[in-house]
Amino acid sequence: MSCQLARQTRGTAPARAALRRGVVAALGVTLLLCAAPERARAGDFWDDVRQPGLTAYRAHVRRARTALSARRTADALDATQTAIETLPDEAEGHALRAIALAESGDQAGMAQEAARALELDEAVYEDPVWGSRIALLLASGGQPELAARVLRRTLATMPATHLRRQLYTLLGDVAQSLGPAQLEEAVRAYRVALKSGPADSRTILGLGLALHRRGELEEAELLLRRAAAPGPLDQLIAGLPVSPAERAARVAVIAVQRGDLDAARAAFPEAEQGSPHAAWASASRAALGRATSAAPARQPARRPGARRPR
């Protein structure tokens, strides 16, 4: 009897060992799960030791992101204000507040907060979600220099998408707005956009204008003729996030291509107003005047049957 019991005990020993290992493993997992919040709280504790207020700041930033994603501007303004009060030298609070201020109609506040965010961290808008959003707001709000700074960083790490192509066109527009020194950058940006997908009128027009301003007239004329093809180009120009002078310059070169010289003469002076490209606009207007005066006068058409004067 005792021998049989011993054999049974020996036969079940591996099973008991396996059972013990399973129990220990299960207890280990349970302990890990129970300890995880404690470790997270411990991490937050040490973060606050190293930088007092960091945990609260992160919570306010998360609330701001959620509010901006849901287009709850008032909540975003409140959250970003609290985040900045908690840690004024952290960039992201200022970066998100710039977006909230722009969407509340405060263009000056937007520019101030965006500039502060970039001063604290030039890479603060690398995320394409926020980078593309603030870049368009800055461009529309008359801040092409800040828009260009944001776009350069956003595009540097952005994967190839349709949005990336649109942002390269926007970079071309805002770089061109900054004056002759940035025309090379504008041309590069437009060419990248055109290589990334089907050609569109906005990019073709922007590139044609930039090349015209650089004196590369042969390619410029080809592009501007393409851009002047029938289509809703006037509405497109009116909606561009650029200055009135930049819109007038586009109207002028398209009017020349369409043969509407009166419209071109009216648009070139507008393109000079407050523009770093005023010298180009003035020279183009003068060239248009010379070309018009040099053109042979058109003879009035004779009525059928009228006698030719002797």
Secondary structure by P-SEA (a helix, b strand, c coil): caaaaaaaaaaaaaaaaaaaaaaaaaaaaaaaaaaaaaaaaaaaaaaaaaccaaaaaaaaaaaaaaaaaacaaaaaaaaaaaaaaacccccaaaaaaaaaaaaaccaaaaaaaaaaaaaaccccccccaaaaaaaaaaaaaccaaaaaaaaaaaaccccccaaaaaaaaaaaaaaaaacccaaaaaaaaaaaaaaaccccaaaaaaaaaaaaaacccaaaaaaaaaaacccaaaaaaaaccccaaaaaaaaaaaaaaacaaaaaaaccccccccccaaaaaaaaaaaaaaaaaacccccccccccccccc
